[in-house]
Amino acid sequence: MNYRKLGRWGVRVSEVGLGSWLTYGGVMDEEQSTAIIRYCYENGVNFFDTANVYAAGRSEEVVGKALKPFPRDTYVLATKVYFPMGDKPNQSGLSRKHIFEQFHLSLQRLRHDYVDLYQCHRPDPETPLEETIRAMDDLIRQGKVLYWGVSEWSATQITNVVRLCEQMNAPKPVSNQPLYHMLARSIEREVIPVSEQEGLGQVVFSPLAQGVLTGKYKPGQPPPSDSRAADSRQNMFMQNTIREANLERVQKLQPIAQQLGISMAQLALAWCLRQHNVSSVIIGARTIDQAKDNLGASGVQLSESVLTAIEEALE
Ligand SMILES: NC(=O)c1ccc[n+]([C@@H]2O[C@H](COP(=O)([O-])OP(=O)(O)OC[C@H]3O[C@@H](n4cnc5c(N)ncnc54)[C@H](OP(=O)(O)O)[C@@H]3O)[C@@H](O)[C@H]2O)c1
């Protein structure tokens, strides 16, 4: 496993990170979840991502408990705040009140004393940015959060927050967590260039397009019965990706992976990692075999001619 800095900051994260949306604490039982988290840790993954909202807090419980046996200075634990945790007025968003209250509940669920990376899951247009920045600053000064980041913020929002941190003499966000994969490339236009300039690294989510880029979904065929797309508890976020045109493009990638002697998942993850502003690709893994396959992407270099062949396949 190779490691990269989170943007220009000193902390290092594994090129492949492990996420927990839908899976750990969600559709998977705790024993299976713990086994995969342990496998990833033992094979070099040091970056673990969760969120307060995943499985209504249960994901934080499972991830925190699974990591607990390992020395605290050997992993980077990331969680998030923003999405509603109840239907009352102050149970969502990025107000100082919600951030402080949710953060302490996250610590309890994780059974940890501090979080390495605390991320604003989405921008909150209802809350002044200075309120959110000062809340993060205070948690950092208290030693409860080491770094803070954002998720799915636009280039303009990233520029604005960095400028305001400078004016407020507050710590700047170190990372952005956007959607990024071969079929969803919007961050290439502005978010990556601006982040590079402002020192943030991308920790990208759904780099396999939720499994679509593994090639297991075939055009004109029903999804495999044990896949996310076949599971009504999980497939509601897949409609945009699992379209026939995408499945056909993905099949054109098969010969490229075959020629390189790597799996489709490794090709898709190594493709994201070709961007040096990407600090980590955050995968989901439902089995140890999937985790093993995906971890193999770290260190795979794609030549210019391979990248061109991929562009042609995706056209
Ligand atoms: N910030 C945000 O708003 C946001 C949003 C979404 C996700 N995330 C983060 O990103 C993480 C990853 O997202 P994701 O789960 O969508 O990532 P993903 O890696 O694109 O998809 C993971 C799913 O693909 C399938 N899969 C994975 N490896 C495979 C392999 N080698 N062969 C075949 N199938 C494979 C598995 O599902 P099946 O086997 O069940 O088909 C697995 O659960 C999340 O856990 C979360 O931490 C963040």
The ligand as an SDF file (V2000), in Angstrom:
LIG
                    3D

 48 52  0  0  0  0  0  0  0  0999 V2000
  -19.3930   12.1010    1.0620 N   0  0  0  0  0  0  0  0  0  0  0  0
  -20.4390   11.5480    0.5060 C   0  0  0  0  0  0  0  0  0  0  0  0
  -21.4590   12.1860    0.2450 O   0  0  0  0  0  0  0  0  0  0  0  0
  -20.3960   10.0830    0.1860 C   0  0  0  0  0  0  0  0  0  0  0  0
  -21.3760    9.4890   -0.6410 C   0  0  0  0  0  0  0  0  0  0  0  0
  -21.2510    8.1300   -0.9170 C   0  0  0  0  0  0  0  0  0  0  0  0
  -20.1980    7.3970   -0.3780 C   0  0  0  0  0  0  0  0  0  0  0  0
  -19.2810    8.0010    0.4370 N   0  0  0  0  0  0  0  0  0  0  0  0
  -18.1380    7.2640    1.0220 C   0  0  0  0  0  0  0  0  0  0  0  0
  -17.4790    6.5110    0.0290 O   0  0  0  0  0  0  0  0  0  0  0  0
  -17.4560    5.1400    0.3860 C   0  0  0  0  0  0  0  0  0  0  0  0
  -17.4780    4.2700   -0.8170 C   0  0  0  0  0  0  0  0  0  0  0  0
  -18.6830    4.4530   -1.5480 O   0  0  0  0  0  0  0  0  0  0  0  0
  -19.2810    3.2310   -2.3460 P   0  0  0  0  0  0  0  0  0  0  0  0
  -19.6070    2.1250   -1.4060 O   0  0  0  0  0  0  0  0  0  0  0  0
  -20.3480    3.7500   -3.2260 O   0  0  0  0  0  0  0  0  0  0  0  0
  -17.9730    2.8240   -3.2080 O   0  0  0  0  0  0  0  0  0  0  0  0
  -17.6850    1.8780   -4.4310 P   0  0  0  0  0  0  0  0  0  0  0  0
  -16.3420    1.3000   -4.1140 O   0  0  0  0  0  0  0  0  0  0  0  0
  -17.8600    2.6300   -5.6890 O   0  0  0  0  0  0  0  0  0  0  0  0
  -18.8090    0.7380   -4.3980 O   0  0  0  0  0  0  0  0  0  0  0  0
  -18.7670   -0.2450   -3.4140 C   0  0  0  0  0  0  0  0  0  0  0  0
  -19.6340   -1.4350   -3.7650 C   0  0  0  0  0  0  0  0  0  0  0  0
  -19.2640   -1.9860   -5.0340 O   0  0  0  0  0  0  0  0  0  0  0  0
  -19.2220   -3.4110   -4.9510 C   0  0  0  0  0  0  0  0  0  0  0  0
  -17.8060   -3.8000   -5.1090 N   0  0  0  0  0  0  0  0  0  0  0  0
  -16.7310   -3.2530   -4.4780 C   0  0  0  0  0  0  0  0  0  0  0  0
  -15.5890   -3.8320   -4.8650 N   0  0  0  0  0  0  0  0  0  0  0  0
  -15.9320   -4.7580   -5.7750 C   0  0  0  0  0  0  0  0  0  0  0  0
  -15.1790   -5.6750   -6.5480 C   0  0  0  0  0  0  0  0  0  0  0  0
  -13.8470   -5.7200   -6.4580 N   0  0  0  0  0  0  0  0  0  0  0  0
  -15.8290   -6.4970   -7.3960 N   0  0  0  0  0  0  0  0  0  0  0  0
  -17.1840   -6.4410   -7.5000 C   0  0  0  0  0  0  0  0  0  0  0  0
  -17.9690   -5.5970   -6.7910 N   0  0  0  0  0  0  0  0  0  0  0  0
  -17.3380   -4.7570   -5.9340 C   0  0  0  0  0  0  0  0  0  0  0  0
  -19.7720   -3.7710   -3.5840 C   0  0  0  0  0  0  0  0  0  0  0  0
  -21.2030   -3.8710   -3.6500 O   0  0  0  0  0  0  0  0  0  0  0  0
  -21.9980   -5.2410   -3.9340 P   0  0  0  0  0  0  0  0  0  0  0  0
  -21.0590   -6.3880   -3.8230 O   0  0  0  0  0  0  0  0  0  0  0  0
  -23.0710   -5.2430   -2.9060 O   0  0  0  0  0  0  0  0  0  0  0  0
  -22.5230   -5.0750   -5.3360 O   0  0  0  0  0  0  0  0  0  0  0  0
  -19.4190   -2.5570   -2.7680 C   0  0  0  0  0  0  0  0  0  0  0  0
  -20.1830   -2.3880   -1.6110 O   0  0  0  0  0  0  0  0  0  0  0  0
  -18.6790    5.0080    1.3000 C   0  0  0  0  0  0  0  0  0  0  0  0
  -18.6020    3.8630    2.0950 O   0  0  0  0  0  0  0  0  0  0  0  0
  -18.6060    6.2830    2.0960 C   0  0  0  0  0  0  0  0  0  0  0  0
  -17.6430    6.1660    3.1210 O   0  0  0  0  0  0  0  0  0  0  0  0
  -19.3680    9.3270    0.7110 C   0  0  0  0  0  0  0  0  0  0  0  0
  1  2  1  0
  2  3  2  0
  2  4  1  0
  4  5  1  0
  4 48  2  0
  5  6  2  0
  6  7  1  0
  7  8  2  0
  8  9  1  0
  8 48  1  0
  9 10  1  0
  9 46  1  0
 10 11  1  0
 11 12  1  0
 11 44  1  0
 12 13  1  0
 13 14  1  0
 14 15  2  0
 14 16  1  0
 14 17  1  0
 17 18  1  0
 18 19  2  0
 18 20  1  0
 18 21  1  0
 21 22  1  0
 22 23  1  0
 23 24  1  0
 23 42  1  0
 24 25  1  0
 25 26  1  0
 25 36  1  0
 26 27  1  0
 26 35  1  0
 27 28  2  0
 28 29  1  0
 29 30  1  0
 29 35  2  0
 30 31  1  0
 30 32  2  0
 32 33  1  0
 33 34  2  0
 34 35  1  0
 36 37  1  0
 36 42  1  0
 37 38  1  0
 38 39  2  0
 38 40  1  0
 38 41  1  0
 42 43  1  0
 44 45  1  0
 44 46  1  0
 46 47  1  0
M  CHG  2   8   1  16  -1
M  END
$$$$
